[in-house]
């Protein structure tokens, strides 16, 4: 494998690990502390409700677009973009 392929794979692997860590945080960690977040109120509702019920969903949607954007930049950097 050429060094360009190796550098591309290294950057892609790093992005994958970051994305998985963010996914873990928003799918497991936030929900694990949801009950302790319920002691704080936001618009009259427990904060844990917003963070677990809606905040995580918003975070996942943002992560999809962010990951896609970052992967496109990595592909362009290493000459694997689809713009021809």
N, C-alpha and C positions, 0 to 999 in steps of 0.2 A: 504494500500500500504506500502511495506517495506521501510526502510530508504534508501536502495540502489536504489530503483526505484525513490524515491523522489530526491535523489542527482543527479541521471542521468537526470531526467526531468528538474531539476534546471539548470544544465550545458547546456543541449540541448536548453532550453528556452533562456538562455543568448546568446548562439551562434546564435539563430534565430533572436534575437533583434539586435545584432551587424550586421548580414548579411542584415537585412532589412534597417538599418540605412545607411550602405554602398550603398545599392541599391538605396535608396532615394537620397543620395548625387550624385551619378553618373548618375541617370536618370532625376532628377529634378533640383538640385542646379547648376550643371555644365551647363546645357542647359539654365537656367535662366540668367546666367551671360555670355553666349556665345557672345552676341553683344559687351560687354565691353572687352572681351578677343580679339576681332577682331582688336583692336588697336595695338596689338603685332603681329609681323610677324615671321613665322617659315618656313624656306626654301622658302620664297617668297609667302607663303599663310597665311591667317589669322589664329591665334592660336585657335580661337573659332571653326574653321572648324575641326582641329585635335582633340580638346578636346571633342567636341560634336559628331562628325561623326565617329571617329576612337578610340579615347581614352576611351570613355564609353564602346564601344564594347569589347575592350581589358580588361578593368576593370571587365566586367561581366564574361568573360571567366576565368580570374584569380580568381574571387570570387567563381565560381563553384568548381574549383579544391581545393581552400583553404577551403571552407566550408565542402566539402566532406572529406578532410584530417582531419580537426578538429573534425568532427563528428565521424570518425573512432577512433580517439584517445580517445574521450569521451566514446565511446562504450567499448573500450578495458579497460579503467580505471575502469569502473563499471561492467565488466564481461558480456557484451552483444555483444561481437565481434563474428564474424562468422567464426573464424579460429578454426576449429575442425578436 
